[in-house]
Amino acid sequence: MIQDLPLPRHHIPASIEGAPKQALESPELRDLFPAGTKVYLTDVGVDSVKDFIRAVKRISDLGYAPVPHIPARRIRSRDELETRIRAYAEDAGVDDMLVIGGGLDRPAGPFTSTMEVLESGLFDRYGIRHIGVAGHPEGSPDFSAATAEEALRLKRDFGERTGAHMRIVTQFGFDADAFINWSLAIREAGVGLPIHLGIAGPAKITTLIKYAALCGVGNSIAFLKKRALALTALATTHSPESVVGPIERHWRETLDSPVRQIHVFPFGGLVKSAAWLTERGSWPSEASRFGRDLERQHG
């Protein structure tokens, strides 16, 4: 059974991602998002644990719901893992985290997989009741589709065993039909977890190609390069609506779909993504008026 079935809505809801540096240094963050918005804080190994904790605390103080990343293979010790989880929970009131592999070929510490972090017992100890795990609609060079499905079933079982509310948060992509079909295939495989599909926010095609290459989403790179050539102008801004529109129609019309919302990667900037989400109706207009004003100022 898929958890967290929402009430019907016309516009699909959205969370957003940001970097700890943005959380600490961006003056426009106050009132940029609706209160309570899930703001994921990405961990790519460039921020100290101390700064990451400060960033999580600031997002919480601004009235948003921080969702810090826990990158399994980047964690250097069990003590570091506990320090992070305890600080997020006790200092910032966090009860929601995203646990990912971490992307290193050689682990920095004792954890080689997401499941090893989940099985540490620390999430239950510090009251973390909501946990996201990664999904890869375009596949991964590191494991087969069958292996990925089995790993997701193990994470579903972990949630059932511990009472944690598990969900899948995917990498971004640009083929809406492929993402929808992947979500339905995951459901048919018996995983039974709600899915939040990754979407790239408004950004120049060149910017998206760069991030797609960094994130290793090969199909997306091919799509973007073909689109850039067709447009004959690499400075053209990509509109996310071509991706979100079909996903939103599926979400609205398919009551038993595992798709629950979108998760936005704001490669063109937080202000542009906030303005777009407000204008399309995924975020309340009054709560994000500041974001629209900033967007007009910045062009």
N, C-alpha and C positions, 0 to 999 in steps of 0.2 A: 504493500500500500504506500502511495506517495504521500509524503508529509506536507504540512503547511499549505493546504489548498486555500487560495485567496478568494475573497468575494469577487464577483465579476466586475470588471472595470473597462472603460472604453480605451484608455491608454495604458500600455504596459509600464509598470513601475521600473525604476532604475536605481542602481548604486553607482559609485564612481571610485576611481583609483587615483592615488596621488603619491608623491615621494615625501619622505620625512623632511627633506630640505624645504619643500613647498609648505608643509605644515608649519614649520618653524619660522619661515621668512616671508611668506606671502601676505601682505597687508590686506588684500582683497578678500581673504577667506571669510571674514566675519560677515554673516548674512548672505553669503554667496549661494549656499544650498539651503533647502528646507530643513527645519529643525528635525533631528532624528535620522537624517540621511546616513546610510551606511557609507563610510569613507574608508576604503581599503588602503593600507599603507604598505607599499611594496618594499621588499628587502632584497637588494641585489649585492649586498656585501660591502657597500661603500660608506655606510653610516655606523658609528659606534653604537653599542648597546645603550649607552647613556643618552645619546641624542635621539635614538629611536624611541626610547621610553618618554622623553620630553615631547616628541612629536605626537605620540599617542595621547598624552595628557592634554596637549593643546587642542587637538581635534575634539576631545571630550569636553573641554572647557568652553568651546565655541558652540556647544549644543548639538553636535553631530554624534554619530555612533561609530567610533573607530573600530576597524577590523584589521588588526596587524597581521602581517604575514609571519608564519613560522617556517623558515626554510630548513628542512631536516638536515641536509648534508652540509649546511653552513654552520650549524650549531656546534661549538667546539667542546662542550661538555654537558653532562646532565645538570651541573650547577648553573651553567649559563642558561639552559632551557628553563630551569625553575626560577631563576632571577627574572627572566623576561616575563614569564606567565604570571608570576606573583605581582610584579610591578604593574603590568597591564591591568590585572584584576583589581588590585588593592588601591593603586594610585589613580587610575583612570576609570574604574568601574566597568571595565570591559568584560563582556560575557560571550563574545563572538570572535573567532579567529579563523584565518585561512591557513591550513597546513599544506605545504607543497614540498616537492622533492628538493629543490634548491639549486639544481643545475650543475653541480660540480661532478667531474668524473671521479675524483678522489675525495671522499668525505673529510671535512675538517675536524671531525670528532667521532663520537661513538655511533651516531645515527646514520644509517645507510638508506632509510626509506621513511615515507610518511607513516606507515603502520607502526614502526618502532617508536616514533614520537607519540602517536596516539596511545600506544600501549604503556607509556611511561607512568600513567596514573595521575599525572600532574594536572590535566584538564579538569578531571573530576574533583581533585583536591581543592582547586581554586575556583570552582563554580563556573567553569566555562561550559555552557549548555548548548551553544550553537557553534558548529564547526563546518567550515567549507573545505572541500578538497578539489584538486584540479581535474579538469576534463579536457580532452584533446580531440575535438571533432575532425581535425585534419590528420590525426595520427601522430606518432612520434617515432623518430629513428631509433629510440632507445628500447622500445618494446612493441610487441604485436598488439593488434586490436583485441585478440582473445585474452592476452595477459592483462591489458588495461581493464577489460570488463571484469575479470576475476578480482583484480585489485579493488575495483569499485564495490563489488559484492562484499568483500572483506570489510570495507569501510562502512557499508550499510549494516553489516552484522555487528560491528563495533557500536554503532549508534543504538541498535536494538538492545544490545547487551548492557550498555551503560546509561541509556536514557538521553544521550546527546542527540540534538536535532542536526542531522547531517544534510549537506547539500553539495551539489557539484557546481563549480564556477569555472567556466571554460576560457581557453585562450581566445583571442579575437580572430575574426575572419570576415570574409566578404561575400560568401556564397550562402544566402539565407536558406535556400532549399536544402543544401547539404547539411547545414547546422540543424535544421528541423528534423531531417531524416535521421541524422545521428542521434538526436535526442529520443526519437521514437524507437530506434534500434536499441538504445540503452535500456529503455523501459521494457521492451520485448525480451531482453536478455535477463530480466528478473532483478535488475539493480534497484528499482523502486525508490529513487531519490529525486527530490526536486532539482531542477536545473536552471542556472542563471547563465544565459548565453553572452559571451564576450563580444562587444561592439567597439570599433574604433570611432571616437568622436570626430567632429569636423577638423580636418587638417589638410595640408597640401599633399598631393600625391607623392612628391619626393620625400616628405617626412614619413609617410606611411610605409614607403618602400624600405627606408632605413630601419624603422622599428620592426617591420616584418622579417627583415634579414637578421636582426639581433635576436628576435624571438624564435627564429627557425620555423616559421610557418610557410612552407614552400609553396603550397597552392595559392596562398595570398600574394606572395611575391610575383608569381606568374600572372595572376589576375591584375595586379596593380600596374605591372610593366606593360601589359597589353592595353590597358585602359589609358595609360599615359601616352603611348604611341598613337592610339586612336584619337586622342584629344589634341595631339601635337603641341601640347603646352604642359610642361612638367610642373608649372606653378599653379595649375588648376586645383581648386579645393574639392576634396571628396565630400559628398553629402551622405551621411549615414542612413538617410531615409530609404535608399534603395535596398538596404539590408534590413533595417528595422521594420519597414512597412509589412513585408511578408511574414516576419516573425510575429508582429503584433496581431495580424489577422489570424494566424494560426492560434495564438494564445487566446484570442477572444472567442474563436469559433470551436475550439477543440477542448471541451471541458475536462477530458481525462488526460490532456497533454502533461508531460512532466515539466514543460517550460513554465517558469514562474515569473521571470523578469529578465531584464538585460543588465549587464555590468559594463560600464563605459570606461574605456581607456582613453584619457583626454590628451592624445598626442599633439593636438593643436592648441593646447592650453586649457586650464580649468575654466577660465572665463567663457571661452567659446562653447565648451561643452555644456556648461551650466545654462547659458542663454538658449542653446538649442533644445535642451531637455525641458526648459520652461515653455518655450514657444510651441513645442509639439504636444505638451500636455502631460508628459510623464512626471513632471514636478509641478506643484501648485504655483500659480502665477504670482500671487502676492508674496509668498515666502522668498521668491527668487527675483524680485523686482530689481534688487541691487545688481544682480548678475547681468540683467538686460541693459541696465544703464552703463555698466562697465564695458559691455560688448559694443555699444554705440560709440563710447569714447575711444576705444582701442581700434575700432573698425574691424 
